[in-house]
Amino acid sequence: MPGLAGTATTFPDRALAADVSTIVNALRRAAILPEEHAADAAGRWAIARVHLGHFQPAPQVQPGSDVQVLLHGELLNEDELRRLVDDHPRSGGLSALLVSLYRRFGPAFVQRLRGAFCLCLIDEAKQTVLLASDAVGSYPLYWNHRSGRLTFASSVNALLGARHGRAALDLRAVADYIHFGFVLGDKTLAADVRLLAPGTILTYRLRDDSIALETYRRLSDLFAPTDNAPGERFDRLVESFNRAVTRSLAGDHRFGLALSGGLDSRAILSAVNGSHDRLSTYTLGQIGCADQVIGQRLADVAGTDHRFFELDPSYLNDFLPNLSRMVSLTDGLYLSHGLTEMLALKFVAGGPSTVLLRGHGGELAKASLAWPFHTDERVAAMQSAAEFVPYLLERVNYVSPGIDVRSLCSDDCAAHMKDGARLSLEEAIQGADLPPVQLCSYLYLREHHRRFTIPSLELFRSTVEIRLPFLDEDFLRALLGMPAPLRDGTAIHRALTRANNPSLLRVRNANTGAAGDAGPIAEKILDKFNTLFRRLNVPGYRHYHNFSDWMGRVLLSSVESVLLDPKSLRRGLWREQTLRRLIGETRTGAADHAYLLQVLLLLELWQDENL
């Protein structure tokens, strides 16, 4: 798992460099990856970077400098930054540029950076450590502070491996997980390990062992209304999206784009519009799925080299080892909706691409479809958070609806988890002065994307780099600054695709069965046929995976073997009688607790690895 690692203490410790090496070894996971280290001879700090060699391949450590900066990810405005420090020469490298910016602007230099990144900075003279994240938290950076020591890493389990003392499960995080299907805020499954918030600078002062957190960019600011005239809004949106896609294709890389039957990747493909000869496309799914047919048709229209990777049930033969590896790569923070990611990872690792373009974030341009924080008529009519929170809290619970936590958990566990999900939701919107209809998109970006989508992307970042055109900050400002009703439905995706390659709209949309440019009446009629054909498993209309069938074969047996094992039961978290009831009801079809049982399984596998 590429990323950053480091530790700093208020007292000299000769073992610091060894501790960081332990973290680096955990990040590499036995892979042979480029890495670099820097350490204080007195044993006050040590930092390191592990990378794939695609983004920022040049060394970043500055020998002899009293300021060291390591950046994981990439910047989009290097030329602009160099002009701020008197046209700093490129020969000096990125790290030298960042050091110059820091010397001129202090910690505020981070505010001038644009891109997808996290970074760490050591200032020996001032005895300070800075950690920083980009505006949307594209790259996770986890940290722990106790006993005169700050430790950080791009992976929770790597960080825990260098810890002195045992970790504990964060029951507030568990409360989020079994309600939302992911963890909100800065919590992790480890009680005293936190995720650096988006647009945030953490400053650690070694002299007095103090931590300060400063928000330098607020996501709510992205929703500031644009001053474009109504007729210019879509033109500006198309221009900013095309620039975002162009930036995503920058560099001497081999690019890949996953084509589904929906509209997100289609919009990206339209903006490429045959202009890039190093872009190939691929589709993953079971034979005869709609994505297979539609993906191939889109590739034919766009003229890309296209491959189909078959997803068949045989990969479930190693269900538990695959799930355990996924838990390890995502720090237990990702609830898969089919475990297809592990097979996709295998295909991607063996493919030609070094950078993948993904359509994540496209949901923000169709807010009424951005599950689970989608807008609806009730939300649009709301005026206050007091109405919004209880309604949303009930609507988003797809993991444990109707389950009384007290019947599932031990008394002690239930006491710690009481009202946890509600508190997390209230904390998530605190300080965001937005109407409820905008809060849906705010939560989708700040919480769902950052705490659900990003962990899934970390799987692929173990092998390839990822770029997300829909999350380009300039595009987000143009998009989220539009009146909320304009972001409902698929009008924006259609406008983007129509402006670049309208032929792609004549290809069927897997979600509706109608052409991408179909009118509302045709779409409504064909959607009914599409749903029927999918239920009948008609070739060309099948879902890309068969979650209920495939998971039904192996999930319950895995849950029984792991959760009902005496070692797991001795933890005292879950009531054995309730576990047996949930398994039995799911097996007989009396109820479907598959997602809840999967969450409990993920939690146990994570604890087994880390506690």
Secondary structure, DSSP 8 states (H G I E B T S, - for coil): --EEEEEEESS--TTHHHHHHHHHHHHHTT----EEEEE-TTSSEEEEEE--SSSS-S----TT-SEEEEEEEEES-HHHHHHHTTS--GGGHHHHHHHHHHHHHGGGGGGG--EEEEEEEEETTTTEEEEEE-TT--S--EEEEETTEEEEES-HHHHHHT-SS---B-HHHHHHHHHHSS--TT--SBTT-EE--TTEEEEEETTTTEEEEEE-S-GGGGGS-----HHHHHHHHHHHHHHHHHHHT-SS--EEEE--SSSHHHHHHHHHTT--TTEEEEEEE-TTBHHHHHHHHHHHHHT-EEEEEE--GGGGGGHHHHHHHHHHHHTT----SSSHHHHHHHHHHTSS-SEEE--TTGGGGSGGGSTTS---HHHHH--SHHHHHHHHHHHT--SSTT--HHHHB-HHHHHHHTTHHHHHHHHHHTT----HHHHHHHHIIIIIIIIIIHHHHHHHHTTSEEE-GGG-HHHHHHHHTS-GGGGSTTHHHHHHHHHH-GGGGGSB-TTTSSBTT--HHHHHHHHHHHHHHHHTT-TTTB-S--HHHHHHHHHHHHHHHHHTSHHHHTT--B-HHHHHHHHHHHHHTS---HHHHHHHHHHHHHHHHH-
